[in-house]
Amino acid sequence: MDLRRVARSVDVRLRRRLADLSPAEARRGRADRERLRARWPWFDRFEAEAPAIEDRFLADHAWYVRHVGHPVHAASLELATLLWFLCDHLDPERVIDLGSGFTSYVLRRWADARGGREVWSVDDSAEWLDKTRGYLFDRGLDDAHTLTWDELRAAEPPAFDLVLHDMGMMDVRERTLPEAVGLARPGGLVVLDDVHKPAYRAAALRWLDEKGYEHWSLKPYTRDRLTRYAELVLA
Ligand SMILES: C[S@@+](CC[C@H](N)C(=O)[O-])C[C@H]1O[C@@H](n2cnc3c(N)ncnc32)[C@H](O)[C@@H]1O
């Protein structure tokens, strides 16, 4: 491997670890855990319910990151667990994941188990969306409502009870944030993944605060071994 690539990779990992040590983010995580439990008392049940959800997806996730999506791109098992937990407690009628892949699988598994629920899966990459369709097919799940981002925008989509924003590279993520949040109905929830990235977090939280959205750090619930974590937004 060339030395510059090694140096870049060490630098990225070092910066990620340093960002993970941020005392301000640790404080925000602790405070928001209490705020979340005050707002939705069922968050108290996360520690008791999460292990069974994780167990359900452990083998599938390991297979997925080995054969389909790279672990850096695929949603973490922690995020998948949180999504299932949110679905169980919110019982959403219509859910959407922006940034298709393992999350499309998890949400469709939940919808299948619950019945009568709609899942939309969207990607800015048509190629990646096709991969997701193939994976869903292989797992015996339907690929209804799988669209590219451009198709979704042209379709005048309905309002969603739960939105995951995990689409594209970080510049795309930031640029499409207002539209992603706008897909949720008033009172719906939006999960923003990858707010461990300081530049994205700063821009996203600034925009949410300017617009007056209430939001909570999900670091205590979703931090994974790559130090990634998510934010919850009330639309
Ligand atoms: C963070 S990923 C989305 C992950 C997705 N929610 C999941 O659970 O697998 C963001 C974008 O990267 C692309 N992508 C997903 N997996 C990828 C992979 N293994 N390699 C390259 N690009 C990927 C997709 O276009 C997606 O919109």
The ligand as a Gaussian input file, in Angstrom:
#p B3LYP/6-31G(d) Opt

LIG

0 1
 C      -24.385000       5.666000       4.527000
 S      -24.789000       4.948000       2.987000
 C      -26.437000       4.403000       3.238000
 C      -26.483000       3.159000       4.031000
 C      -27.844000       2.482000       4.123000
 N      -28.803000       3.250000       4.899000
 C      -27.663000       1.111000       4.741000
 O      -28.255000       0.833000       5.770000
 O      -26.912000       0.305000       4.154000
 C      -24.909000       6.394000       2.015000
 C      -24.870000       6.186000       0.513000
 O      -23.781000       5.404000       0.146000
 C      -24.136000       4.588000      -0.945000
 N      -23.743000       3.269000      -0.490000
 C      -24.358000       2.460000       0.361000
 N      -23.595000       1.381000       0.599000
 C      -22.489000       1.511000      -0.162000
 C      -21.335000       0.714000      -0.377000
 N      -21.180000      -0.438000       0.228000
 N      -20.395000       1.167000      -1.204000
 C      -20.550000       2.344000      -1.810000
 N      -21.623000       3.144000      -1.654000
 C      -22.573000       2.728000      -0.826000
 C      -25.598000       4.764000      -1.248000
 O      -25.737000       5.492000      -2.438000
 C      -26.098000       5.568000      -0.048000
 O      -27.005000       6.578000      -0.409000

